Amino acid sequence: MRRSWVAALVLVACQTTPVAKPEPKPAGAPDATLVISAELRGYLGPCGCSENMRGGIARAAAQLSKVRSEGQPVFFVDSGEALFGAARIPDDAVPQQEKKAKALAAALVAMKLDVRQPGPLDDVRGTDFRKQQALPELEGGVRVLERGGFKLGVVSGASAGELAERAARARRDGARFVVGLFEGALDAAIPQAPKSGVDLLVAARAKDEVAGEQSRLLRGEVPVAQLQSKGRSMLRVDLWHGAGDRPQLFAGAADRERALAALDERIEMLRAQTNDPGLAPELKALRQEKLVELESRRAAQASEPLETPQGQWGFATRFLPLESSFPEEAGVKAIVDAYDREVGELNLALAKKTNKECPVPGKNQQGFVGNAACLDCHKEAFPVWQASKHAHGLETLVKVNKQYHLDCIGCHVTGWQAVGGVCRIDKTAGREGVGCESCHGPGAVHAEDPTVKNIAKGNEPKVCVGCHDRENSPHFEYEKYVVQILGKGHGRE
């Protein structure tokens, strides 16, 4: 009796409640949108060693939410190489890297990932670990996704033959548009594209670190794209229904691509100028303000509807760089914050449990001795060092609660994992910051018998780029930076 009453009430409600009409699609709005991420390589966000660093999974989530707010069906695809950043992980770093991979997987789930193609870096801790993350994967190299009446095919392969066979299967299952995830680098993908059978080919793995520094789109019979690695950019593909056997990359998109590329060049140039270590604070603030303005202008231009030929079946692409001034999605940021907090607690507990101490250098054995051993003979140099950012290297980690992160600590203390250095993350006393020996090398022998022959001069660029690398210090120029650490008694009379 109760069930009949509820059923009757639902029936009346359905008969009397007016059905809301869908909002009319704005002129020029796409019929569907595909968003692609690639080569996250274990990055939840930029390291933060430099200002204005691009990237961050929480920023990616916010941009994805912004696209979804437009109203059309949206698909989110990842091309793989997400969970880890290196093919081999040191044993003591395994707990942190696994926790980070789990946080990345949780973020992708929160972002409603539709499908991904795993890459070799996803299996660094084994296929079982990868599968435990329960991410939607491309089984058999092909999947047809449907949303809002639009069918999207996603295929993967390492050759034109594999891609073409899987693309044909996707089209037989009704796919209106097929994107291919090529299991290789851009230069290898280009010759495969014409016979791949897909509408857009994405190179899933950059050739090397340098190649992954920029996003690229090569127009052709089948366009080929590569995304900037480490979660610094996404690719947006807008799709329009229309007549024709195959979709065309709309010509109007090329004009916008050129305009956005020109803005990208200005932004990168201004970012480098803003990070100039010798810049006066007032000028730095002005350039920072201009940088944010340019980033906002680019984002606005990228989001403007494209004027498309009426009735034609086609698509347009645009890269979505994740600038430091962009907002972060709260739910995903909470995942990242929890990781930062928990991994510090984990590493601190492991350090106390393993109790691994660095050996103390013996007589005539090269090793680290700390700044105190240098002070007696080099009093004039110390005020120069103390006024530099090097002296406060560890403090910068403490401010962002990353002083117990194994990804960071090596460049913020002196002699990490070395004789006389720091081997426990909770015991950094006397080795805090980037000390004398970080540049001049271990000084145990020199401290016992001071000569110019048993200590490095410390003024070689190769010494600096161990930490000031492309990732952590993208605008590093030796000539500009070295003058910031020179002074009386320290390289200058």
FENDAWO-V354517 format. One record per residue. RES is the residue in three letters. SS is DSSP state (h for helix, s for strand, l for the rest). PSI is psi in degrees with one decimal (* if undefined). NEAR is the number of other C-alpha atoms within 12 Angstrom. Layout:
res=RES ss=SS psi=PSI near=NEAR
res=RES ss=SS psi=PSI near=NEAR
This chain:
res=MET ss=l psi=-45.9 near=7
res=ARG ss=h psi=-42.5 near=8
res=ARG ss=h psi=-38.4 near=9
res=SER ss=h psi=-38.2 near=10
res=TRP ss=h psi=-44.2 near=11
res=VAL ss=h psi=-42.9 near=12
res=ALA ss=h psi=-39.4 near=13
res=ALA ss=h psi=-39.6 near=14
res=LEU ss=h psi=-42.6 near=15
res=VAL ss=h psi=-40.0 near=14
res=LEU ss=h psi=-43.4 near=13
res=VAL ss=h psi=-42.9 near=13
res=ALA ss=h psi=-42.1 near=13
res=CYS ss=h psi=-32.3 near=12
res=GLN ss=h psi=-28.8 near=11
res=THR ss=h psi=-21.0 near=10
res=THR ss=l psi=121.1 near=11
res=PRO ss=l psi=140.9 near=9
res=VAL ss=l psi=125.8 near=9
res=ALA ss=l psi=133.1 near=7
res=LYS ss=l psi=138.7 near=7
res=PRO ss=l psi=145.3 near=9
res=GLU ss=l psi=136.8 near=9
res=PRO ss=l psi=142.6 near=13
res=LYS ss=l psi=130.3 near=16
res=PRO ss=l psi=149.4 near=16
res=ALA ss=l psi=130.4 near=15
res=GLY ss=l psi=-8.0 near=25
res=ALA ss=l psi=144.7 near=27
res=PRO ss=l psi=159.6 near=39
res=ASP ss=l psi=-21.9 near=38
res=ALA ss=s psi=159.6 near=37
res=THR ss=s psi=137.6 near=38
res=LEU ss=s psi=131.2 near=44
res=VAL ss=s psi=130.4 near=43
res=ILE ss=s psi=134.8 near=48
res=SER ss=s psi=154.8 near=52
res=ALA ss=l psi=144.7 near=46
res=GLU ss=l psi=56.6 near=51
res=LEU ss=l psi=-30.6 near=45
res=ARG ss=l psi=44.4 near=42
res=GLY ss=l psi=19.7 near=38
res=TYR ss=l psi=113.2 near=38
res=LEU ss=l psi=-24.5 near=44
res=GLY ss=l psi=171.6 near=40
res=PRO ss=l psi=156.9 near=33
res=CYS ss=l psi=-29.7 near=36
res=GLY ss=l psi=6.8 near=26
res=CYS ss=l psi=-28.4 near=34
res=SER ss=l psi=162.5 near=26
res=GLU ss=l psi=156.4 near=29
res=ASN ss=l psi=32.8 near=34
res=MET ss=l psi=133.9 near=34
res=ARG ss=l psi=148.6 near=40
res=GLY ss=l psi=178.2 near=39
res=GLY ss=l psi=125.7 near=43
res=ILE ss=h psi=-30.5 near=51
res=ALA ss=h psi=-33.4 near=39
res=ARG ss=h psi=-38.5 near=37
res=ALA ss=h psi=-41.4 near=48
res=ALA ss=h psi=-39.2 near=44
res=ALA ss=h psi=-41.1 near=29
res=GLN ss=h psi=-37.6 near=37
res=LEU ss=h psi=-41.8 near=37
res=SER ss=h psi=-37.2 near=26
res=LYS ss=h psi=-42.1 near=25
res=VAL ss=h psi=-43.4 near=32
res=ARG ss=h psi=-29.3 near=23
res=SER ss=l psi=-14.3 near=13
res=GLU ss=l psi=-22.0 near=24
res=GLY ss=l psi=-24.2 near=21
res=GLN ss=l psi=161.0 near=28
res=PRO ss=s psi=134.6 near=29
res=VAL ss=s psi=132.4 near=36
res=PHE ss=s psi=140.7 near=40
res=PHE ss=s psi=119.7 near=40
res=VAL ss=s psi=140.2 near=46
res=ASP ss=s psi=134.9 near=47
res=SER ss=l psi=1.5 near=51
res=GLY ss=l psi=-175.0 near=46
res=GLU ss=l psi=44.3 near=39
res=ALA ss=l psi=-39.9 near=44
res=LEU ss=l psi=-33.9 near=47
res=PHE ss=l psi=161.0 near=39
res=GLY ss=l psi=-6.2 near=33
res=ALA ss=l psi=152.8 near=26
res=ALA ss=l psi=-20.8 near=19
res=ARG ss=l psi=135.6 near=18
res=ILE ss=l psi=125.9 near=21
res=PRO ss=l psi=146.6 near=16
res=ASP ss=h psi=-42.2 near=13
res=ASP ss=h psi=-13.2 near=25
res=ALA ss=h psi=-6.9 near=26
res=VAL ss=h psi=-47.7 near=23
res=PRO ss=h psi=-44.1 near=28
res=GLN ss=h psi=-45.3 near=33
res=GLN ss=h psi=-35.6 near=39
res=GLU ss=h psi=-40.7 near=32
res=LYS ss=h psi=-38.3 near=33
res=LYS ss=h psi=-42.1 near=40
res=ALA ss=h psi=-39.8 near=39
res=LYS ss=h psi=-38.3 near=34
res=ALA ss=h psi=-41.0 near=36
res=LEU ss=h psi=-44.1 near=45
res=ALA ss=h psi=-41.8 near=40
res=ALA ss=h psi=-38.8 near=32
res=ALA ss=h psi=-42.9 near=40
res=LEU ss=h psi=-37.5 near=40
res=VAL ss=h psi=-43.7 near=27
res=ALA ss=h psi=-28.8 near=28
res=MET ss=l psi=3.2 near=37
res=LYS ss=l psi=50.3 near=24
res=LEU ss=l psi=132.4 near=33
res=ASP ss=l psi=-44.2 near=32
res=VAL ss=s psi=155.7 near=36
res=ARG ss=s psi=156.2 near=44
res=GLN ss=l psi=110.6 near=44
res=PRO ss=l psi=147.3 near=40
res=GLY ss=l psi=175.1 near=37
res=PRO ss=h psi=-38.0 near=27
res=LEU ss=h psi=-16.9 near=31
res=ASP ss=h psi=-20.0 near=40
res=ASP ss=h psi=16.6 near=29
res=VAL ss=l psi=-34.5 near=28
res=ARG ss=l psi=19.0 near=29
res=GLY ss=l psi=154.9 near=20
res=THR ss=h psi=-32.4 near=17
res=ASP ss=h psi=-43.5 near=12
res=PHE ss=h psi=-45.1 near=22
res=ARG ss=h psi=-45.3 near=31
res=LYS ss=h psi=-27.6 near=19
res=GLN ss=h psi=-19.6 near=19
res=GLN ss=l psi=-10.4 near=29
res=ALA ss=l psi=39.9 near=20
res=LEU ss=l psi=145.7 near=33
res=PRO ss=l psi=119.4 near=27
res=GLU ss=s psi=158.7 near=29
res=LEU ss=l psi=93.3 near=29
res=GLU ss=h psi=127.2 near=18
res=GLY ss=h psi=12.5 near=21
res=GLY ss=h psi=11.3 near=32
res=VAL ss=s psi=141.2 near=35
res=ARG ss=s psi=139.7 near=36
res=VAL ss=s psi=120.4 near=33
res=LEU ss=s psi=142.8 near=35
res=GLU ss=s psi=133.0 near=24
res=ARG ss=s psi=128.7 near=22
res=GLY ss=l psi=30.4 near=15
res=GLY ss=l psi=-1.4 near=16
res=PHE ss=s psi=132.2 near=26
res=LYS ss=s psi=124.5 near=30
res=LEU ss=s psi=130.7 near=43
res=GLY ss=s psi=135.0 near=40
res=VAL ss=s psi=121.8 near=51
res=VAL ss=s psi=159.8 near=50
res=SER ss=s psi=160.7 near=47
res=GLY ss=s psi=161.8 near=38
res=ALA ss=l psi=4.3 near=32
res=SER ss=l psi=162.6 near=29
res=ALA ss=h psi=-37.6 near=31
res=GLY ss=h psi=-47.3 near=22
res=GLU ss=h psi=-46.2 near=27
res=LEU ss=h psi=-44.7 near=38
res=ALA ss=h psi=-42.8 near=33
res=GLU ss=h psi=-41.2 near=26
res=ARG ss=h psi=-34.2 near=35
res=ALA ss=h psi=-39.2 near=39
res=ALA ss=h psi=-40.1 near=32
res=ARG ss=h psi=-42.2 near=25
res=ALA ss=h psi=-40.4 near=33
res=ARG ss=h psi=-35.1 near=29
res=ARG ss=h psi=-28.1 near=19
res=ASP ss=l psi=9.8 near=21
res=GLY ss=l psi=7.4 near=21
res=ALA ss=l psi=128.7 near=30
res=ARG ss=l psi=-30.0 near=38
res=PHE ss=s psi=137.9 near=46
res=VAL ss=s psi=123.2 near=43
res=VAL ss=s psi=135.2 near=53
res=GLY ss=s psi=135.8 near=54
res=LEU ss=s psi=103.9 near=56
res=PHE ss=s psi=126.6 near=44
res=GLU ss=l psi=64.1 near=36
res=GLY ss=l psi=-169.0 near=34
res=ALA ss=l psi=170.0 near=32
res=LEU ss=h psi=-46.7 near=34
res=ASP ss=h psi=-29.0 near=25
res=ALA ss=h psi=-27.8 near=24
res=ALA ss=h psi=-34.1 near=37
res=ILE ss=h psi=-50.8 near=30
res=PRO ss=h psi=-18.4 near=24
res=GLN ss=h psi=-23.7 near=35
res=ALA ss=h psi=-48.0 near=37
res=PRO ss=l psi=-28.9 near=24
res=LYS ss=l psi=15.4 near=26
res=SER ss=l psi=-19.5 near=36
res=GLY ss=l psi=4.5 near=36
res=VAL ss=l psi=171.9 near=44
res=ASP ss=l psi=-26.5 near=45
res=LEU ss=s psi=132.5 near=51
res=LEU ss=s psi=131.4 near=53
res=VAL ss=s psi=122.8 near=56
res=ALA ss=s psi=116.7 near=50
res=ALA ss=l psi=-16.3 near=47
res=ARG ss=l psi=121.3 near=43
res=ALA ss=l psi=150.1 near=35
res=LYS ss=l psi=-40.4 near=23
res=ASP ss=l psi=-176.4 near=16
res=GLU ss=l psi=-43.0 near=20
res=VAL ss=l psi=-43.0 near=15
res=ALA ss=h psi=-29.2 near=22
res=GLY ss=h psi=5.0 near=30
res=GLU ss=h psi=-11.0 near=27
res=GLN ss=l psi=153.9 near=30
res=SER ss=l psi=141.9 near=37
res=ARG ss=s psi=144.5 near=33
res=LEU ss=s psi=122.9 near=34
res=LEU ss=s psi=116.5 near=26
res=ARG ss=l psi=145.6 near=25
res=GLY ss=l psi=-168.2 near=21
res=GLU ss=l psi=-42.2 near=22
res=VAL ss=l psi=110.8 near=31
res=PRO ss=s psi=146.7 near=37
res=VAL ss=s psi=130.9 near=37
res=ALA ss=s psi=149.4 near=45
res=GLN ss=s psi=134.9 near=45
res=LEU ss=l psi=148.8 near=45
res=GLN ss=l psi=133.6 near=39
res=SER ss=l psi=176.1 near=44
res=LYS ss=l psi=32.9 near=42
res=GLY ss=l psi=29.1 near=46
res=ARG ss=l psi=-13.1 near=39
res=SER ss=s psi=157.5 near=39
res=MET ss=s psi=164.7 near=45
res=LEU ss=s psi=127.1 near=43
res=ARG ss=s psi=132.3 near=37
res=VAL ss=s psi=111.3 near=44
res=ASP ss=s psi=139.9 near=43
res=LEU ss=s psi=136.1 near=43
res=TRP ss=s psi=132.3 near=38
res=HIS ss=l psi=159.8 near=29
res=GLY ss=l psi=-176.2 near=21
res=ALA ss=s psi=153.0 near=15
res=GLY ss=s psi=154.9 near=13
res=ASP ss=s psi=-35.3 near=14
res=ARG ss=s psi=145.2 near=25
res=PRO ss=s psi=147.5 near=29
res=GLN ss=s psi=143.8 near=32
res=LEU ss=s psi=111.1 near=34
res=PHE ss=l psi=137.5 near=29
res=ALA ss=h psi=-34.2 near=21
res=GLY ss=h psi=-24.5 near=21
res=ALA ss=h psi=-28.6 near=31
res=ALA ss=h psi=-40.0 near=23
res=ASP ss=h psi=-42.1 near=19
res=ARG ss=h psi=-38.5 near=27
res=GLU ss=h psi=-42.7 near=29
res=ARG ss=h psi=-41.3 near=22
res=ALA ss=h psi=-41.1 near=20
res=LEU ss=h psi=-37.3 near=30
res=ALA ss=h psi=-38.5 near=25
res=ALA ss=h psi=-40.5 near=18
res=LEU ss=h psi=-37.8 near=26
res=ASP ss=h psi=-41.4 near=30
res=GLU ss=h psi=-42.8 near=19
res=ARG ss=h psi=-41.0 near=23
res=ILE ss=h psi=-44.8 near=33
res=GLU ss=h psi=-38.0 near=27
res=MET ss=h psi=-42.5 near=20
res=LEU ss=h psi=-34.6 near=28
res=ARG ss=h psi=-43.4 near=34
res=ALA ss=h psi=-41.3 near=28
res=GLN ss=h psi=-38.2 near=29
res=THR ss=h psi=-32.0 near=31
res=ASN ss=l psi=5.8 near=31
res=ASP ss=l psi=121.0 near=30
res=PRO ss=l psi=-19.0 near=27
res=GLY ss=l psi=8.6 near=21
res=LEU ss=l psi=134.7 near=19
res=ALA ss=l psi=144.6 near=14
res=PRO ss=h psi=-40.0 near=14
res=GLU ss=h psi=-43.6 near=12
res=LEU ss=h psi=-35.3 near=18
res=LYS ss=h psi=-43.3 near=22
res=ALA ss=h psi=-40.8 near=17
res=LEU ss=h psi=-43.5 near=18
res=ARG ss=h psi=-35.9 near=26
res=GLN ss=h psi=-41.9 near=27
res=GLU ss=h psi=-42.3 near=20
res=LYS ss=h psi=-36.5 near=22
res=LEU ss=h psi=-46.0 near=33
res=VAL ss=h psi=-39.0 near=25
res=GLU ss=h psi=-43.2 near=21
res=LEU ss=h psi=-40.5 near=28
res=GLU ss=h psi=-39.2 near=32
res=SER ss=h psi=-39.3 near=26
res=ARG ss=h psi=-41.5 near=24
res=ARG ss=h psi=-43.9 near=32
res=ALA ss=h psi=-39.7 near=28
res=ALA ss=h psi=-43.7 near=17
res=GLN ss=h psi=-38.8 near=26
res=ALA ss=h psi=-27.1 near=33
res=SER ss=h psi=-6.5 near=27
res=GLU ss=l psi=136.4 near=22
res=PRO ss=l psi=141.2 near=25
res=LEU ss=l psi=135.9 near=32
res=GLU ss=l psi=112.7 near=25
res=THR ss=l psi=149.1 near=28
res=PRO ss=l psi=128.0 near=23
res=GLN ss=l psi=133.2 near=17
res=GLY ss=l psi=2.1 near=16
res=GLN ss=s psi=146.6 near=24
res=TRP ss=s psi=113.8 near=27
res=GLY ss=s psi=-176.4 near=36
res=PHE ss=s psi=163.8 near=41
res=ALA ss=s psi=145.5 near=43
res=THR ss=s psi=154.2 near=48
res=ARG ss=s psi=141.6 near=43
res=PHE ss=s psi=143.7 near=40
res=LEU ss=s psi=87.8 near=44
res=PRO ss=s psi=139.1 near=41
res=LEU ss=l psi=86.5 near=39
res=GLU ss=l psi=155.8 near=40
res=SER ss=l psi=-21.6 near=31
res=SER ss=l psi=-3.8 near=25
res=PHE ss=l psi=154.3 near=33
res=PRO ss=l psi=162.8 near=23
res=GLU ss=l psi=144.1 near=28
res=GLU ss=l psi=128.9 near=24
res=ALA ss=h psi=-43.9 near=20
res=GLY ss=h psi=-42.7 near=23
res=VAL ss=h psi=-35.4 near=34
res=LYS ss=h psi=-34.5 near=29
res=ALA ss=h psi=-36.4 near=23
res=ILE ss=h psi=-44.6 near=34
res=VAL ss=h psi=-43.9 near=35
res=ASP ss=h psi=-39.8 near=27
res=ALA ss=h psi=-39.8 near=24
res=TYR ss=h psi=-48.5 near=34
res=ASP ss=h psi=-41.8 near=33
res=ARG ss=h psi=-48.3 near=25
res=GLU ss=h psi=-35.2 near=24
res=VAL ss=h psi=-30.8 near=33
res=GLY ss=h psi=-43.8 near=32
res=GLU ss=h psi=-40.0 near=25
res=LEU ss=h psi=-49.6 near=29
res=ASN ss=h psi=-34.9 near=33
res=LEU ss=h psi=-43.1 near=26
res=ALA ss=h psi=-40.4 near=19
res=LEU ss=h psi=-38.1 near=26
res=ALA ss=h psi=-42.3 near=26
res=LYS ss=h psi=-33.9 near=17
res=LYS ss=h psi=-45.8 near=15
res=THR ss=h psi=-28.0 near=15
res=ASN ss=l psi=45.5 near=17
res=LYS ss=l psi=112.3 near=20
res=GLU ss=l psi=146.6 near=22
res=CYS ss=l psi=141.9 near=23
res=PRO ss=l psi=147.0 near=21
res=VAL ss=l psi=131.9 near=22
res=PRO ss=l psi=134.2 near=22
res=GLY ss=l psi=-178.5 near=15
res=LYS ss=l psi=131.2 near=14
res=ASN ss=l psi=16.7 near=16
res=GLN ss=l psi=130.3 near=21
res=GLN ss=l psi=132.4 near=27
res=GLY ss=l psi=174.5 near=34
res=PHE ss=l psi=139.2 near=41
res=VAL ss=l psi=-9.4 near=37
res=GLY ss=l psi=162.7 near=35
res=ASN ss=l psi=-29.8 near=38
res=ALA ss=h psi=-32.7 near=22
res=ALA ss=h psi=-16.9 near=25
res=CYS ss=h psi=-19.3 near=28
res=LEU ss=h psi=-42.5 near=20
res=ASP ss=l psi=-41.7 near=13
res=CYS ss=l psi=-14.7 near=18
res=HIS ss=l psi=46.9 near=21
res=LYS ss=h psi=-36.6 near=18
res=GLU ss=h psi=-28.8 near=20
res=ALA ss=h psi=-25.2 near=26
res=PHE ss=h psi=-40.5 near=27
res=PRO ss=h psi=-34.0 near=18
res=VAL ss=h psi=-47.3 near=25
res=TRP ss=h psi=-43.9 near=33
res=GLN ss=h psi=-25.5 near=26
res=ALA ss=l psi=-3.9 near=16
res=SER ss=l psi=164.9 near=25
res=LYS ss=h psi=-24.9 near=22
res=HIS ss=h psi=-39.9 near=34
res=ALA ss=h psi=-21.9 near=28
res=HIS ss=h psi=23.1 near=23
res=GLY ss=h psi=-43.5 near=32
res=LEU ss=h psi=-33.6 near=33
res=GLU ss=h psi=-34.7 near=22
res=THR ss=h psi=-30.7 near=26
res=LEU ss=h psi=-39.5 near=28
res=VAL ss=h psi=-39.0 near=21
res=LYS ss=h psi=-30.0 near=14
res=VAL ss=l psi=15.5 near=19
res=ASN ss=l psi=39.5 near=23
res=LYS ss=l psi=20.8 near=32
res=GLN ss=l psi=-12.3 near=34
res=TYR ss=l psi=22.0 near=36
res=HIS ss=l psi=123.1 near=38
res=LEU ss=l psi=-22.8 near=39
res=ASP ss=l psi=-25.4 near=35
res=CYS ss=l psi=-35.6 near=31
res=ILE ss=h psi=-33.0 near=39
res=GLY ss=h psi=-30.6 near=32
res=CYS ss=h psi=4.1 near=39
res=HIS ss=l psi=2.0 near=37
res=VAL ss=s psi=172.2 near=44
res=THR ss=l psi=123.5 near=43
res=GLY ss=l psi=42.6 near=42
res=TRP ss=s psi=127.5 near=35
res=GLN ss=l psi=38.4 near=27
res=ALA ss=l psi=161.2 near=27
res=VAL ss=l psi=124.6 near=26
res=GLY ss=l psi=4.5 near=34
res=GLY ss=l psi=-137.7 near=40
res=VAL ss=s psi=117.7 near=36
res=CYS ss=l psi=-8.1 near=32
res=ARG ss=l psi=127.9 near=35
res=ILE ss=l psi=-17.7 near=43
res=ASP ss=l psi=2.5 near=29
res=LYS ss=l psi=84.7 near=26
res=THR ss=l psi=0.2 near=31
res=ALA ss=l psi=131.1 near=21
res=GLY ss=l psi=-9.9 near=23
res=ARG ss=l psi=17.2 near=41
res=GLU ss=s psi=145.2 near=37
res=GLY ss=l psi=-178.3 near=38
res=VAL ss=l psi=92.7 near=37
res=GLY ss=l psi=-174.3 near=42
res=CYS ss=h psi=-45.0 near=40
res=GLU ss=h psi=-12.7 near=39
res=SER ss=h psi=-33.7 near=40
res=CYS ss=h psi=-38.5 near=33
res=HIS ss=h psi=-4.4 near=31
res=GLY ss=l psi=168.5 near=34
res=PRO ss=l psi=137.7 near=36
res=GLY ss=l psi=16.6 near=41
res=ALA ss=h psi=-47.0 near=33
res=VAL ss=h psi=-40.3 near=28
res=HIS ss=h psi=-36.1 near=27
res=ALA ss=h psi=-33.1 near=31
res=GLU ss=h psi=-35.4 near=21
res=ASP ss=l psi=81.3 near=17
res=PRO ss=l psi=113.7 near=18
res=THR ss=l psi=161.0 near=15
res=VAL ss=h psi=-11.0 near=14
res=LYS ss=h psi=-17.8 near=12
res=ASN ss=h psi=25.4 near=21
res=ILE ss=l psi=142.9 near=27
res=ALA ss=l psi=149.4 near=21
res=LYS ss=l psi=-29.4 near=21
res=GLY ss=l psi=14.8 near=24
res=ASN ss=l psi=32.4 near=24
res=GLU ss=l psi=133.3 near=16
res=PRO ss=h psi=-33.9 near=20
res=LYS ss=h psi=-25.2 near=15
res=VAL ss=h psi=-39.4 near=21
res=CYS ss=h psi=-40.0 near=28
res=VAL ss=l psi=-3.3 near=24
res=GLY ss=l psi=-32.9 near=19
res=CYS ss=l psi=-39.4 near=30
res=HIS ss=l psi=60.2 near=24
res=ASP ss=l psi=-179.2 near=23
res=ARG ss=l psi=-32.9 near=22
res=GLU ss=l psi=-49.5 near=29
res=ASN ss=l psi=-24.5 near=25
res=SER ss=l psi=68.6 near=29
res=PRO ss=l psi=-21.8 near=30
res=HIS ss=l psi=21.9 near=29
res=PHE ss=l psi=127.4 near=29
res=GLU ss=l psi=118.7 near=24
res=TYR ss=h psi=-47.1 near=23
res=GLU ss=h psi=-35.4 near=18
res=LYS ss=h psi=-36.9 near=19
res=TYR ss=h psi=-37.3 near=25
res=VAL ss=h psi=-31.3 near=29
res=VAL ss=h psi=-18.2 near=20
res=GLN ss=h psi=-15.2 near=24
res=ILE ss=h psi=13.0 near=34
res=LEU ss=l psi=152.2 near=25
res=GLY ss=s psi=-177.0 near=20
res=LYS ss=s psi=126.7 near=17
res=GLY ss=l psi=-1.0 near=18
res=HIS ss=s psi=70.3 near=25
res=GLY ss=s psi=-0.7 near=19
res=ARG ss=s psi=133.1 near=14
res=GLU ss=l psi=* near=9
